Amino acid sequence: MIYLAADHGGFSLKEEIKAAFDGVGLAYEDLGAFDLVPDDDYPDYAIPAAKKVSESPKENKAILFCRSGTGEVIVANKFRGVRATLSWSTEHAKLSREKNDCNVLAIPADFIDINTAKEIIGAWLNTDFSKDERHIRRLKKIAEIDK
């Protein structure tokens, strides 16, 4: 499952991405915000999304939207099994999947437009983990921290 979440800074972009997903029949669950609340706090949305991914890190993914994406990545990476990244280009998004098997993507709404966001998300969702031995070895070392 793909979970979507956004605070006020990413709310509009999340809504546009939902419409794009609906247009191609891509399943997702929106975890909020459900209305634009100018003084809401990103942890209130990043935490539920990261929890969902943490429940099944190989199957679930989340896309988080806020102004810079930084705070949401910090929050998401606190959860066991979550590997969150902040991407601003398709190449970066692809590498986060190929090399790090990232399962949470943060989109910095203040720095990219809807078309760029669509390209980044498409690249991220359509790129598989490479399963190269060196990347597996590195992820195992990171998993040891979770223990």
N, C-alpha and C positions, 0 to 999 in steps of 0.2 A: 504494500500500500504506500502511496505517496501522501504525506501530510503537508499541508500548507499552513503557515502562520505568519502574522505580521502585526506590528504595532502601527501607530499613526503614520510613521514615516514611510512605511512600505505598504500601507493599506491599499492605496489606489493601484499600485503595480500588482499586488496580489489579486485584486479583483480582475484586472485585465488578463492575467495569466490563467485564472479560473475560466474566463470566457474562452480563451484559446484552447485550454484542455477540453472544455465542453464541446468545442467545435470539431475536435478530432476524436472525441469519445475516450479520452484518457481519464481513468478513474483516479480520484483523490478524495481526501477528507479535509475539510477546512476546519482548523482548530481556533480560528479567530485571528484578529478582531473581526467582529461581525458588523460593527459600525465604526465610523471614524470618531475616535475620542482623542482630541489633541494632546491631552496630558497623560495618556496611558503609559505603561512601562513595558519594555520589550521582554523582560524575564517572564511576565505573565503569559506570554504566548510561546516563547522559546522553550520554556520548561515542559509544558505538555507535549510539544512536538518531540523534544529530545527523549522524553520518557517513552513515547510510542516507539521510537526507533530503538531505544535501549531494550525494549521487550523482545524484539526480534531483529537484531542489527543486520542480518544477512538478507532479510526479505523486505524490511521497511526502509523508507527513505523520507527525508523531510526537506522542504525548501522554505527558508525563512527570509522575510523581507523587512528591512528597516532602513534607516537613513544611510549608515555606513556599513552595516553588517558585522562590525567588530564585536559589539557586546553580545549579540546573539551567538556568535561562534564561541566566545568565552563561556557562556552559559551552557551551550550544547555539549561542549567537550568535557564538562564535569560529569557526564553520565557514562556509565560503563558500556563499552561497545560502540560508543558514538565516535565517529571521526568526522568532524565538521570542518568545512573549508569556506573561505570567502573568495568568490571568483568574480572577476570583472572582464574576462575574455574567454572565448571558446577554447582556446588552447590551454589556458590554465585549468578550466573546468575538466577538460579531457584528462590532463595529467593527474588531477586530483583523484580521478576514478582509476586510471591505469596503474598508477604507482602506489596510491595510498588507500584505495578502495573506500573513499569517503562516502558516507551515507547521509550526510546532511550538507546542504548547500545554502549559503547565505548570499543574498543578492543585495548590493548596496544601491538602493533606489535613488539616492541623491546623485549618483555618478554615472548611471546608465539609463538609456531610454527603453521603451517597451520592446522595440525590435531587437536590440542587443540582449535584453533579458531573455527573450524567446530563443535566440541563438545559443546563449550560454546554457540555458536549461535543457534545450534539445541536445546539445553536445554532451552534457553531463548525464542525462538519462539514457542516452544511446551509446555510452562508452562503458565497456566492461573492464573489470580488474584484469590486469595482464597475467596474473598468477606466476610471474617470474619468481624464481627461487629467492633472489635477493630481496624482493619486495615482501614476500611471505615471511622471510627471516626477520625483516624489520618490523612488520606488523606483530609478529609473535613477541618481540621485545616490548612493544607498546602494550600489548595485552597483559604482560607481566605486571605492569604498573596498575592495571585494573584490579589485580588480585590483592 
